[in-house]
Amino acid sequence: MTSPNLQALANLAHIGQLKAEAPDARERAGLLRSATVRLRDARQVILSLESRFDLAYNAAHAAALSALRQHGYRSDNRYLVFQSLEHTLASRHSSGCYSIRRTASATWRNTRAISMSRRALSTS
């Protein structure tokens, strides 16, 4: 039996929103490596807030795309990659996604800190 999360991904592929493509462990490793490096760079306070936000956003995208690729799908639309997290990280088949969850969580905290810094600067 297919889980509701995997069925949701299959439905998105059926209507052409996702593309079915065999998972590739080397690609996933590269995406997670990219997410980790970008997230580390996003913490560099010497960079502008805009650059840090861009790095954090791209780290989150790479981690989310890695989760989608693990399930055998890809998308050209960034928003669908992020929206698919609900299904890719909730699936039973995502037990190996701890590093994706950790990266996404760290990216969220970093992006939130950047956003708060930006608000503080704009009010001063």
Secondary structure, DSSP 8 states (H G I E B T S, - for coil): ---HHHHHHHHHHHTTSSEE----HHHHHHHHHHHHHHHHHHT-TTS-HHHHHHHHHHHHHHHHHHHHHHTTEE-S-HHHHHHTHHHHTTSGGGTT-HHHHHHHHHHHHHHHHHHHHHHHHHH-
